[in-house]
Amino acid sequence: MTSKAERLRKKRIVQGRPRRQGVERHDNGKINYTALRPETEKEIKAVAIEARKRVHGMDTEAAASPFAGYTLGRLFLDGRIYADQRKAGDEYAMAMARYYGLLGIHPSVRAQEIFRAGGLEGGVKYSPEVTDDYQRAMGRSANTMMYYEGLLLACQDGPQVKQTVYNLCIMDYAAMRFMPDRQLRWLTRGLDKIVSTWT
């Protein structure tokens, strides 16, 4: 003989739990939990700051900086490069990312969307259809890319300078934050060359 509780348990198993009413659902029928309690911008920033502190060993003030999101910015926060050198690296990275975006090639997540890890939300997208506007944009970005390549290769130890700037600004290798002094000299030589063209 079964108890009343056991009979109710069997009935619940057969029928299943009743469907929750009055909630927003995805197309597949699952509950949209982000609509129930959306995260605030403050909560999202707090998670990012804690992750930066844990992974990169930064204090709270440095981790809250927008420069803490990429290796070139972290070198700037560490005091290993100056503000103009960081701006030159960002300028180079944007020019190269524009060129790669028009080609449809993305060597890294950073090259897809220069200041976002999400990538491909805005900016120029690869277009399979070749229009006059596309050709003009491609010509301009190719000329800019070749100009920067020429500047960097013209430096003393040009190939090493070019590769160091590329690896840091485009590929965003995290290990480059701790590069040896010789490699840092190549980097600053290339960034200073870009800064010298501003005047």
N, C-alpha and C positions, 0 to 999 in steps of 0.2 A: 504494500500500500504506500502510495506517494503522498508526501505532505503538500499542503497548499502552496508553500513557497516554491517547491520543486516544480509543481504544475505551472505556476506563473513564470518561472525561469524558462521552462520549455516553450511556453507560448511566446515569450519575448524573443527567443532564439529563432523561432519559425517566422514570426512577423517582422523581425528586425526593429531597430530603433526608429521611432517616428521621424520623418523629415523635418528639419528645422525650418520654421516659417519666418517670413519677413526679412530675409537676408539676401544680399546681392550675390549672384553666382556667375561663374565663368561659363563659357559655351558648353564645356564638358559636364556641367552640373555640379562641380565642386565649389565650395564656398570661397568667395573672394575675401580673404582675411585682411588684406590691405585696406579694403573699403570699410571694414568694421572698425579698425583703429589705425588710420594712416600714421606713418612715422612723421614726426616733425623734422624740420630742417636742423633744429638744435640737436635732436637725438642722433641723426645721421652724422653730423659733424663730430659729435662726441665719440662715436664708434671709430671714425676715421682718425681722430686725434689719438685715441688710445692705441690703435693699431700702429700708427707711426711711432709713437713713443716706445712701444714694445719691440717693433722690428728694427727701427733705425737708431734706437737709443737716444732719442731727443728729449729735451725738456718740453713742458706744455706750451710755452710761448712759441718755440721754434716749430713744434708739430702743428700748431694752428696756422702757420704761415702757408700761403699758397705755393711758396717755393719748395716746401717740403715734399711735394707730390712727384718730383722728378729729380734725377741724379744731378743735373746741372744746377738746379735750385738748391739742392742739399750741399753741394760744394760751395755755393755762395753763402749759405747759412753757416757753414763751417769756417768761413773766412779765408778759404783757399783761393777764391777768385773775387774780383771786384764787380760792382754793379754794372759798369759798362761792358765788362766781359760777359756777364750773364745775359745782358740784352743782346749782345752780338751773337751769342749762341742761340738764343731764342729766334733772332732774325734769320739766321742760317737754317735753323730747324723748320721754320715756317716756309721758307723758300723751297727747301727740299721736299717737304711734305706736299706742297702745292704741285710740284713737278711729279712726284710719285702718284698723287691722286689723279692727275690727268692721264697718266699712263695706265692706271689701274693696278699698280704694283704697290704693295704695302710691306716693307721689310720688317716693320715692327708695329705693335699696337700704337705706340706714340706717333708713328708716321701717318696713321690713318686720321687721327684727330689730335692735333698737336698738344692740347692742354686737357685732354680727357682720356681716361682709360677705356671708356665705352666704345668709342670709335664710330665712324660713319654716320653721325647724326646730322652733320651740317657740312657746309663747304662744298667744294667741287667734287663731283662724282665722275667715275669713268663712264664715258659715253661711247657705245659701239658705233653710233652714227656720227660720221665725220662731217661737221658743218664748218662754215667759215669762221664762226665765233670760236669753235673748239680749236681750229688750226691756229688762229691768232693767239689764243690763250696758251696753247702748247708751245708756240714759238717764243712767247715772252718768258714762260717759265723755264724753258730749256736754255735760253740765253742767260737768265739769272743764275740757274744752276751751274752753267759752264763758267760764268764770271766768278762765282764763289770757289769753284774747283780750281780755277787758275790762280786766284788770290792765295789759296792755301798751299798749292804746289810751288808757288814762287817763293815761299818762306824758306829759310835755312832748314834743312832736313824735311823738305816739302812732303814726301810721301808719308812719313811718320806723323807729321802735323795733320795732314788731311785725314788720315785714318783715325787718329785720336779724336779729332773734332767730330768726325762722322759717328764713331762708336759711342761717344758721350751724348751728342745732341740728337741723333736720329735713332740709334739702336737702344739708347738709354740703359746701358749695362750698369747694374747697381754696383758691381765690384769696382767700377772706375772711380767711385767716391774715395777709395783708398789707394789710388794710383801712386806709384813712386814719384819722387821729385823730378826725375828726368822726363817722364811722361807728362807731368804737370807743366813743365817748361814748354813742351811741344804744344800742349793745349793752349796755354796763355799766349804763346807766340802766334798761333792761328787766330785766336779771338782778338788779340791786339791788332792784327793785320786788318780784320774786318772793322774794328773801331776806327782805325786810321782813315778809312774811306769816308767816314761821316763828316769830316771837316773839309 
